[in-house]
Amino acid sequence: MSEPTTTIRHRAINSSAQEAYRENDPDKSRVAHQLVQEQRKIDDEPHKSNSFKKGSIKYLRSCITFGSYGILFCIAVVIGLEAFFHKFGNISGFTIVRNHHHDRGDRGGGGGTTTSASQDEYDWNLVVVYITTVIVTGTGLALAWIESTNKKTEIDFYHSEKKREMWEYDNYIEGEIKEMVELYCKKGMPEPDAEIVVNLLSKYRDLFVDIMMAEELNLLPVELHLSPMETGLSTLFSFITFGLIPLLPFIFSHIMFTKLHRNIVFPLFILIVESILFIFGALKSKYFTGSLWKEGIIASMNGIISILGSLCVGYYLGYLLS
């Protein structure tokens, strides 16, 4: 026996059309869409694409994408440095040294300063943090500028094409109607029906131009609400932030836990990397598509592939150079 309509309506208020689709529940889907007409505006209609039209959530895609890039970039740099220090430290005699301590005072009846230098294993952590920070920051600034200018170019191109389509609509609408009829016929619509539909749509200038942009030019204004400046800032923030978070074990090891061995630091680095990538995959499943575990595991596999690839290339190049 099916659930009462009131029960379904109550559940639909707290759910969405996506859930109805996943559960194969036509009644829930029907009620969810009825709520759009009764209580919501069209932009509040429960589809995932509408989530990216409001607030800071519209930058989530950029943050996930470039945050993942930052993590993978950090992996390549850190593992490359690990391979470098390992090969050159053990084969070519390359060492990292610093002044270990300074003893000032009289020795053997004379005054002076005695300085001894010894290899400090934990300087490796400081070098990794320094080099990775410089590279990630510089790359993040470059990517932010590129992404910002690309967004501006995309917006300018869309508006220039829309301006041209409006000009064609105003000066030769018959030609545009004929093109749209041909497009609909290619998609399987009978010509008489296509003519009726297109002639009806052509009465509404803005609507018809938007449809022409989508059908003829495959240009959709889905992301035009993303400003170039904010896109660049979100790219910069996500790339640098998530590109440097995996360095926390190296920082703590050098500053606080000076006896923490690198054989512990490196696994902690891998754990942080894989955890963040899994979270990114889970977020993609929530706001885009796919299941949480599946997308999380796929994202984590990207990190594993990057780790293994960087290790192989790094150690091989280190062997050749040594």
N, C-alpha and C positions, 0 to 999 in steps of 0.2 A: 504494500500500500504506500502510495507516495505521500511525502510530507505535506502538511497544510501550507497554503500559499503564504500565510503570515510568517511561518517559521522560515520558509525559504527567503522571504523578503528581509527578515531580520539578519540572516546569515549573509545575504548579499551586500548589505550595507557595510559590513566589515571585511568583505572579500573583494574580488575584482573579476573582470571578464576573463582574465588569464586563468584564474583558478577554476572557473567554470569550464573552460576549454580543457584544462589538464584533467579534470575529473569527469569529463564527458557528461556534463549536467546541463541540458538545454534549458531547464526551468530556471536555474541560477543565472545563466547567461541572459535569459529574457528579462528577468527582474533587474539585473544589473544595468541593462541598457534602458529599461523603463525609468530607473532612477535618474538617468541622465536627463530625461525629458521633464521629470517631476521636480528634482531637487538640485540638479547640477547644470553648469554650462558645458558646452561641448568640449572645452579644454580640460574639464574635470572628468571627462569620460575615462573609465578605468583601462587605459591602454598604456603600455610601458613608454611609448614614444612621447606621451604627454608629460612624463616625469621630467624630461630634459628641457622643458620650456620655462621652468620656474626656478628662481633662486639659484643658489650655488650648485645645486645638483646637476645643472646643465653642463658643468665643467667636469663631471665625474669621468666621462670617457677620456678626456685629455689627461686627467690625473692618473687613471689606471694605465693608460698606454705609456705615458712618459715616465711614470713611476716605475713600471716594469723595465723600461729601457735603462733607467738609472741603476736599478739593481743588477741587471745583466751586465751593464758596463762596469760596475764596481767589481763584479765577479771576475771579469776578464783582467782588470788591472791588478787586483789583489793576487790572483793565482799566477799571473805573469811575473809579478814581483817575487812570489814564493819560489817559482821555478828558477828565477834569476839568482836569488840569494842561495838557493840550495846548490845549484850547479857550480856557480862561481866560488861559493864558500868552501865547497868540498873538493873541487878539482883544480881551480886556478889559484886558490889561495886568497880569494877576495874576502875581505873582512870589513865589518863596520866597527869602528872604534870611536871612543870619545874619552875625554879626560875623566878618569874614575874618581880621583880625589886629589886635593892639593894639601900638602903638609908644609906649613910655614913654621920655621923655628930654627934653633941652633942645632946642627948635627955635626958631631966630631969636632966641637969647639968653634965652629964657625956658623955664621948666619946665612940664610938663603932660603930658597924655595925648591921643594922637590915635587915634581909632577910625574905621576905614573899613569900610563895609558894601558888599558886592558880591554880585551874584547868584551862587549856587553851584549849578551844575547837579546835583551829586551829592547835594544835600539832598533831592532828589526820592526817592532810594532810601531815605533814613532815614524820610521821611514815610510812604512805602508800608509799610515794615516796622512802624512804630509803629501806624498806623491799622489795618492788617490784623491785627496781633497782638491788639490790643484787641478787635476785632470777633469774630475767630475764637475767642478764649478765652471771651468772654462767651457766645457762641452755643453753644460746646461744653459749658459748664456747664449751660446751660438744657436742651440736648438730653439730657445725661446724666441730669438730674433727671426729665425727661419719660419717657425710656426706662425708668428704674428704677421709677417709679410705675406705668407701663403694664404692666411685667412683673409687679409685685405684684398689680395689678388682675386680670390674666389668670390668675394662679395662684389668687387668692382666688375668682374666678368659677368656675374649673374645680372646685375643691374643694367649693364650695357646691352646684353642680349634681350632683356625685357624691354628696354627702351626701343630697340629695333623692332621687336614684335609688335609693340604698341603702334609704332609708326606704320608698319605694314597693315595693321588692323584699320587704322584711320584712313589710309590711302587706297588700299586694295583688299577689302575684306573678302571679296569673292574668291580670290586666290587662296586665302587662308582657309576658307570654308572647304574648298575643293581638296586641299591637302589633308585636312582633318578627316574628311569623308574617306579618302583613300587609306589613311592610317587605320580607321575603324574597320574598314572592309578587310584589310590584311589580317586583322585580329579576329575575323570570323563573323562580323556583323553584316547582315544583308545590306545592300546599298540603299534600298528605300528607308530602312530603319536608321542607318547611319546619317542620311540626309535630314531626317526628322530631328534626330538628337543634336546634330551639329548646328542646324538652323535655329533650334531652340536655345542652345548655349551661346550662340554668337550674338544674341540680343544683349548679353551682359558682358560688357567690355573687360573689366578686371578679371572676372571669372574665366572668360574665354582665353585671355592672354596667359593666365596661370596654367590652364590646361594645355595650351600650345607649348609653353615652356617645358612642361613635363613630358608630353607625348612626342613632340618633334625633336627637342634638344636634350631630353633626359636631364633637365636641370630642376632640382627641387630645392626650395628655400628652407630645408629642414634645419640647418645650423646657422642660418643668417643672423639669429639672435645672439650668437657668440661674437662679441666685439674682438677686434684684433689685439687690443692692449690686454684685455683680461685673458684672452687665450694664451698670449705670450707669458703673462704672469703665472697662470696656472701651470703652464709647461715648465717654467723655471723652478717654481716651488716644488712641484712633484718630482722632477728629475733630480734636483740637488738633495732634497730631503730624503727621499727613499734611496738615493744613490749613496748617501753617507750614513744612514742608520746602521747598515751592516758593519760599520767600522767601530761600533761601540765596544765590542770585546777588546779590540786593539788599544782603544783609548783607555779603558779601565785598567787593562793590564799594565800599561805604561805608567799611568798616573797613580792608581790606587793599589792594585794587586800586583806589586812588582815581582812576586814570586810565581805568578801564574804562567805556566809553561806554554809555549806556542803550540804544542800538541793539544792543548785544551782550548786555546784561543781560536784556532782554525776551525775545529768542529762547531764551536759556538757561532762563528761567522756563517758557516753553512746552515746551521739551524735557523738563524735569523732570516737568512735569504729565502730559504724554502718556506718558512712560515708566512712571510710577507707575500710571496708569490701565490701561495695557497689562498690567502685572504683576498687578493686581487681577483683570483679566479672565482671565488665565492661571490664577490660583489658583481662580477659579470653575469653570473647566473641569476642574480636577483633583479638586475636592471636591464638585462639583455635577454639571453635565452640559455637553455641548458640546465642541468641539475647542479646543485652545489658541489657535491663530491667530484663529479666528473670534471667540471670546469676547474675546480681547485687542483685536482691531480694533474690535469693537462698543463696548467700554469706552473706547477712545481716541476714537471718534466722539462719545461723550458730551462729552468735553472740547472737541473742535473745535466742536460745536454751542454749548456754553456760551461759548466764546471769541468766536465770530462774533456770537451774540446779544448778549453784553455789549458788544461793540464798537459794534454798530449802535445799541443803546439809549443807551449812554453818549455817543456822539458826537452823536446826535440831541438828547438832552436838553441836552448842553453847548451845542449850537447855539441851542436855544430860550432857554436862560438867558443866553447871551451877547448 
